[in-house]
């Protein structure tokens, strides 16, 4: 059994894998270009997914399983994977702690005017009466996406006694949400929300799902935060919404084009906060990812149990 890793992995975790699966031949590489040299003999490919293309799949004639060490599978060559019936799993859910903390922290920094507070500190100005701050306690949050990340965002929101609504494909009720709705009901709920948080995956149904017309339905003092996928909404619609005072502020961690070009107007828009796709960053990322991988590898080898996060490539998650 040959398992090929494409992407950085700390020595401690490499040794852990070797010790836990002594009969498996592990090959560790730093990137997909290096991995191509060993792909022909790989039964399993563990990769971060972004660079995986048709060429790699075609070289890996023995490939039976792709373990994506990230949540998004949209860059993968779906047609070839489906044609060869290759199993795909990912690490969906391991970002829930870091991303939910990001969401609450960013909402607080906008509501409490923290960027302005820092500037006053730099200017050595005692300007407490200049800033009109607010509170997030008791407000209403609408989360687009009610999976592991969305649930954790809602759970933390409950610590601030927020009313929490969720929107998903199924609309089924999920813990920590007061009520959940299907995506088709989005227009009805938007006017109630003080904060809208996007954590949806990138699928055919979600690409540019959120439009300028949706911003028009929101409260003028509402905040929009997107940390799911950059193709949920266009930059043009976000800019138009804040300039026309349809919403008070937008917080964006993901974009249609990444890295965001230095001359992009989002960087200088007063009522937009830009972060460089960092909501999922955590010192515990690899550790959590490998825990899922080891469970799935045990299932793969023994044919006993169920895979964690088996992906339906046609649905995109």
Secondary structure, DSSP 8 states (H G I E B T S, - for coil): -EEEEES---HHHHHHHHHHTTTSEEEEESSHHHHTTTGGG-SEEEE-STT--HHHHHH-TT--EEEESSS--TTS-HHHHHHTT-EEE--TTTTHHHHHHHHHHHHHHHHTTHHHHHHHHHTT---GGG------TT-EEEEE--SHHHHHHHHHHHTTT-EEEEEESS----TT-SEEEEGGGHHHHHTT-SEEEE-----TTTTT-S-HHHHHHS-TT-EEEE-S-GGGS-HHHHHHHHHTTSSSEEEES--SSSS--TT-GGGG-TTEEE--S-TT--TTHHHHHHHHHHHHHHHHHH--S--SSB--TTTT-
